[in-house]
Amino acid sequence: MAELDHTLQMLKELTDANGIPGNEREARDVMRKFIEPLADEITTDNLGSLIAKKQGSQEGPKIMIAGHLDEIGFMVTSIDDKGFVKFQTVGGWWEQVMLAQRVTIMTRKGNVPGVIGSKPPHILSPEARKKPVDKKDMFIDIGATSKEEAMEFGVRPGDSIVPVCEFTVMKNEKMLMAKAWDNRIGCAIAIEVLRQLKDVDHPNTVYGVGTVQEEVGLRGARTAAHLIKPDIGFGVDVGIAADTPGVSEKEGLGKMGKGPQIIMYDASMVAHKGLRDFVTDTADEHNIPYQFDAMAGGGTDSGAIHLTANGVPALSITIATRYIHTHAAILHRDDFENAVKLIVEVIKKLDQDTVNKIIFE
């Protein structure tokens, strides 16, 4: 791989880090490394969400930008007598994308490589080939010959299991492939927003947050928002890229490279109309591309943030990403950069009077 610029190096370290819900330490350490020099204060809540505070020219309103640290993965539930590892999913998986994929088991003794086992097609009946294998019947092969040997490797119930996919800049260098874009790209947006505000006067206090346990119920966003008590909240996450063969406009509108997605509706939240209009007006003013989208299912950290205390105007801004909730996803660097640019321009204008107007008009 060619030498990476600062941004690509950050994205590589964020996505190569391993961290499923409940075990986000590696990803949190990477986010801390990049955001700490840009913040006035770093704290964590009691669940482990990272909170980087940057004070502007006024105490002013509190603006929360939340990307979640966790990625989907698996957890060891048991080891059979032959040394094969049984597991459960942590986060949303589709069986079709799981078989024969490489994984890493994170143990106290270090990482153990493995693969989700599968039968060769030679021994499958025509009927069996057509049916997906149930998650409950899957196992991970770590090369152990017995339960005792697997335990000697350090594997034990409760250990985290993560997909394997090294960060890759594709031949079209705007296209970036990695595991865990969902949602290390949100963490990267929070970091980069603070970087671009480093020597800028902004009339508010900005919190760049890496939340935990989003994939299992927006849990870290709830506790972090309770600690911060924000006036405005942005959940930054991946969205659906509906620009591949076989995906219709009925299933999604998002296209890679066409700007950040403004999410009007998802299963966790209806976007705050005043904030949505303020953000899109700002984008129009600065000629920043964006696209609207809505999702019948799923949600982002905004879903928890907007229900904090007596309510927080919130909006989800997402990056159209192909193949999310699999081992390898792809997104477009321009969308990341335009999302950062948009949020920075919005923050520059969010003084107390503007926030009051968004809330009360």
N, C-alpha and C positions, 0 to 999 in steps of 0.2 A: 504494500500500500504506500502511495506517495505520502510525503510529509504533510501532516494536517495543520490547517490554520487553527487559531485559538478556539474559534467557535466549534469547528469539527472535533477538536480534541476534547472539548467539554462534552459534546454530544456522545462521543465514543465512550468516555469514562462513565457518563450517566447510564447509557444503555447496556454497557458490558457489566455493570454492577448487578449483583443478584439480590432480589428482595421481594418475597411474596407477602401478602397481608400478614401482619403480626411479626415479621422479621425483616424490617426495612433498613437495618443498620448500615449495610454496605452502601446503599443508594443515598441514605442520609449523610453519610460521611463524605461522599463525593459532592453532594449539593452544598454541604457546609464549606468544603474546600473552596468552591468557586464563589459562593455568595458572601462569605464572612468578610472579605476585604471591602465589600461594597456596602456593608450595613453598619449602622451605629450600634446595634445591639442584636445578639443572637440568643434565643431561648428555645426550649422545647416544652410541649405540654406533657402531661403524665402518661399519655399513650405513645409518645415518641414523635409527634409532628414537629418539624423544624420551622421556627418562626424568625424571620430576619426583618428587623425594623429599620426603616430609613426615615429620619425626621426631615421635613421640608422647612420652608421659611415660616410656616405657621403651624401651631399645634393642630389646628384645623381638623377636618373630617378624616376618619381612618379608612383607608382603602386597602382591601384584602385581595391579593392575587394568589390563587391556590391551584397548584398542580399536585397530583398525588404521586407519592414515592413508590407505591407498591405496583407490582405486575401480577398478572395471573400466573398460576403455577399449580403445584400439587403438594400434598403432605403425606409422609409415610404413615401408614396405619398399622402394618404388620409385616413380618418376614416369614415366609414359609420354610419348611424343613430343608428344601433344596437351595435356599438362599435367594429366592426371587422376592422382590419387594412389592407389596400391595400398597395402594395409595388411594387418596380421594382428591378430587379437584378442589382448588381454592380459587374462586372466580369462575366466570362463565366459559365453558369449553364445549365444542362440538366434536363428537367422537370421530368424525371423518378426518380431522386434521391431527389426530393424536398418535396413531399407530406408527411404529418404526422411526419415531423422532428421538433425537438425542436429548438427554437431560443431565443436570448436575444435582446431586444430593448434597446439601450443605450439612456437614456433621461437625461435632465438636473436635474431631481429629483432622478436619480439612474436607475439601471437596472430593466427592466420589463420582466418577463418570458412569453413565448408564444409558440404556436405550429402552424405550417402551416396546416390548416384544410383540411380534406378529407372526402369523403362520405364512409359509410360502404358498403362492397360488397353486402350486402343483398338487397340493393335498386337499384343496378346497373343492367342494361340489359347486356346480353352477349357481345353485340357490344361495349357498353361503357367501359366494363372491359378491352378491348383490346386496347383502345385508350389512349395515354397520355393526361393528362390535360394541357391545355395551361397556361403558366405563367400568362397571363393577367386575367385568371379566378380564380387564387388562392388568398387566404386571410390568415391572421394570427389571431388566437383567443388568446386574452390576458386575457380572463375572465371578460371583461367589459360588462356591460349591455346596455350601450348607448355611443354615441359619447362624451357626456359631461363627463361621468365617465372615459373614455379612456384619455381624455385631463387632467382630474384631476390626473391620474396616471403620467402625464408628457409627454405623447406621442404627438408628433407633426410632421408635414411633414418635411422631411429632416433628421430625426433621423436615425442613423445607426442601422442595424440589423445584428447580427452575429450568425453563427451556434453554437450549444452546443455539445462539446465532450471533456471531461476532459482527460488530458494527462494520458496515461496508458502504463505501462511496461507489456508486454504480458508474457505468461507462458514461451515461449522461450525469455529470457531476452534481446536477441539481437534485438528483434522486438519491435518497439515503435509505438504506435497508438496515434493520436491526430488530432484535427482540425488544420488548419493553418500551416501544414508543408510547404505548399506553401504560404509564403516562409520564415518562421521563421528559417528553417534549414539553409538557406543561411546567415541569420543574425548570427546564432550560429557559422557558419564556419568563418565568419569575426572576431567574438570575439575570437574564439579559435586560429586562426592564430596569432593574436596579442599576445595572452597569450604565445604561444610557441616561439614567437620572443622576449619575454620580456627581456631576458638577453643575446640575441644573436646579434652579429654584422652583420648587413646586409647593403649592399652597395647602399642603395636607401631610399626613403621615402615611407612608406606604409600608405594607407588610407583604413581603414575598414569602410564601408558605409552601413547604413540602409536606403534604398530609399523608397519614397512614391509613391503611385498611379501607380505601375507597371501594375496591372491587368486591367487598363483602358487605357493603351497606353504608357507604359515605361516613364512616365512623370518625376518622381523624378530623375531617372538616368540621364535624359537629363540636368536638372538644376544642379545636383550635379557634374556631369562631367564638365559642363561649369565653375563651381567654382574651381574645382581641376585642370583642364587641365592635365589629366594623360598622361603618355607616354605608359603605358601598362594597359589594363583593363581586369578584370575577372568578368563575371556575374556568381554568384553561386546561384543555384536554384534547384528545383526538376525537375526530368525527368520522362519519362514513364517507369514503370515497366511492361514489357510484359510477365510476368511469371505466370499468373493466367489462369484458365480454360477458353477456348473460345477466347483467344487472340493469333493470329497467328504471325509468323515471318514477314509477310507482313505488319503488323500493328505496330511492334516494336521489338527491339532486347534486350532491357535492362532487366537485372535480378538483383534482390536484393541480396546483399552480394558479388557481383562480382567486386566491386570497383567503383569509381566515373566514370561517363559517360563523355567522351570528345565529345562534339557536333560539328559535322563537318558542319552541315547545318540546318537552320530552316528558318521560314518565315521572320525573321527579320535580318538575317545575314549569310554570308558565313564565316566560321572560317578563321582567318588569318593563312595561311599555315606555315609561319616561326615560329609563336608562338605555333601553334599546334604541330609541330615537336619538338620544344624545350621542351615543357611540357611532351610529351610522351617519349622522350629520357631520361628526368630526372626521370620519373617513372620507366623506364626500368633499369636505373642505380641503383636505390634504391629498386628494387623489389617491387614496389607499384602496386597493381593490378588496372587495369582500363579497360573500355570497350568503344567502339565507338558507336555513335548513330547519327541519323539524323531524323528530324521531318519536314514533309511537311507543317504543320500548327504550329501556336504559335510562341513564341519567348521569349527572356529573356532581362534583362537590358543591356546585351552586344550589343543588337541591337541599342540602343540609344547611348551608350558610344562610339562605334566605329565610329560614325558620328560626334563626337565633333570636333569643330575647323577644323584643316586640316587633321583629321583622326587619329584614335587610334587603333593600333593592339590589337585585343580583342579575347577572347575565352570564351565560356560558359562551365562551369564544373558543372555537375548536379548529384543529388542523385536519383537513381531509386526508385520511390515511387508508391505504389499501391493506387488506388481510389482517385487520386487528383481531385480537384474541386467537392468534396462532403463534407459531415459533418465529416467523419472519414477517415483518410489516414494512411498508415503503411509504415515505412521505416526501414532500417537495420543500427544499430549503427556502424558496421564495415565500411560501406560506408562513413558515416560522418567522422570517424576518419582517413580513408585513404585519403579522399579529403583534410582534413586539413594538413596531413603529406605531401602530394604532393605539395600543394601550398606553404607551408613553405620551402620545399627544392628548389622549383623554385625561390622563392624570395631571398634566400641566394645567388643565382648565377646571379641575374639580375643587374649587374653593367652597367655603361653607355656604355662601349664597347660592351657588350652582347646585350643590347637593340638596339644599332645602327646596329649591325649585323642582328638581327631579322628584323628590319625595312627595311634595305637597301640591303640585299642580296636575 
